[in-house]
Amino acid sequence: MFESWWNTEIGVLLTFGMQALFIAVSVSLTVHILLNKSDPKASLMWIALVWFAPVFGAVFYLLFGINRISRRAARLEESPQRSFSSSTEYEHPASDQEESLGLEFHRLGNFVTRSHRTLHNRIEILQGVTEIHDEMRRAIEAADTSIILSTFIFKNDTLGKEIAQTLVRAAQRGVDVKVLLDGVGRGPFSSRIRKRLENGGVDLQRFLHGFWPWRAPFLNLRNHRKILVIDGRTAFTGSLNIGRVKNLETHFKIHGPVTKQFTETFKKDWALACGKALPDDVLKKNFERSGNVIARGIRSGPAYENERLRWIILGALGCAKREIRVVTPYFIPDRGLLSGLTLAALKGVDVEIVLPKHSNFPFADWAAEHQLKGLIEAGCNIYRRSDLFDHSKLMTIDGKWALVGSSNWDARSLRLNFEFDLECEDSEFIANLNEVIAERRVNSSLVRLADLENSSMIKRLRDASARLLLPYL
């Protein structure tokens, strides 16, 4: 009798203790979510998960819901007080605001990015997978002192092996070659291309890699940047990863002071990846003033204090007076960016958006489809290309300002990925870029409101469901 009573009491106490522990943990995590999450929808989702899936929800939030990377990166980021340089290669005179989006937009950019625009840059537009690889390979072969390469994907195919062998040859002739590969984009486990590079003497690091429990908080983060800098004076960036793809790609070859910002971005990523900074004299800054493009590198990602790229795009949309041109492979912007595009169209701005009809992620296509109707009703012109997948990321405003680089118009690029983009001001360069966009538009079909309205109910439900879930993936 006593033993039965004792066991019952112990059971009651254990049950009470578990319930008290659950309530304490859930309340603590709820407080953390409310104080640290800015998106109401994401906050509500996390709170529901914590309370209605007691163990799983708490563990999942502790692993994936807390932004630990910002604290880890804080010591690597410059303080706002020391972020601006007084060197003469920065900031053009404000006397001719007719050729830019205005002084207020420049102030926004300075505050958000913590860096200045640079003068005297030259930017070449490269199109086509083979042409881009050939240009990069020739630049690597001509390197004298240093090569830095950061890429999301480095394939072990014919083109990937060619670039890898070129890097190995450069390292063997005494060039300081450093390669940073994303921990997920390179493949989940051992990478043949990584072994090829390391065995050839290339200094290689993997960005936030690993599947051990203590690395789990970083599994949802990607280094999506595409950066190649040769001798500190020739840089490449854009949409292309390393390797053969059937996509339509657009990349850019850059000379000028802005290459310093490429190098600074790589150095911070390197320190974040391996825990030790590169010495200042390792990567020489031999940039040359060789053109008329005013440019600034925008590094964005979860390590930074605000959503840098999102604010830059919103600011540019708000400044548009005549035209907005966008080319993107994935188009799932948040409500703020959708509102910016809608408001511009309602004001009479000519808004054109060129998308692929089919990307390599059908789920993203479904989510994009759901929001096209509202944009078309506001006056935006949406074009879709069906013959191939255009992976380019391009944006121009009024023929005065352009944004190019690695970022897509989706939640992952705007919040979770480490991205690098380039904002540019020069009428000649942007005219050339608009010609590229016009060619993409000519080879695409206009999306008509009637086509969307005649879609089946099942298709519309599928698209709406995909749009609802995508911000959480």
Secondary structure as UniProt FT lines:
FT   HELIX           2..36
FT   HELIX           40..52
FT   HELIX           54..60
FT   HELIX           61..65
FT   HELIX           69..74
FT   TURN            75..76
FT   HELIX           80..82
FT   TURN            88..89
FT   TURN            94..95
FT   HELIX           97..99
FT   HELIX           103..113
FT   STRAND          118..127
FT   HELIX           129..141
FT   STRAND          146..151
FT   HELIX           158..172
FT   TURN            173..174
FT   STRAND          176..182
FT   TURN            183..186
FT   HELIX           192..199
FT   TURN            200..201
FT   STRAND          203..207
FT   HELIX           213..218
FT   TURN            219..220
FT   STRAND          222..223
FT   STRAND          227..230
FT   TURN            231..233
FT   STRAND          234..238
FT   STRAND          250..255
FT   TURN            257..258
FT   HELIX           259..274
FT   TURN            280..282
FT   STRAND          293..300
FT   TURN            302..303
FT   HELIX           308..319
FT   STRAND          323..327
FT   HELIX           335..346
FT   TURN            347..348
FT   STRAND          350..356
FT   HELIX           362..370
FT   HELIX           372..378
FT   STRAND          381..385
FT   STRAND          394..397
FT   TURN            398..400
FT   STRAND          401..405
FT   HELIX           412..416
FT   STRAND          417..425
FT   HELIX           427..442
FT   STRAND          445..446
FT   HELIX           449..453
FT   HELIX           457..469
FT   HELIX           470..472
//
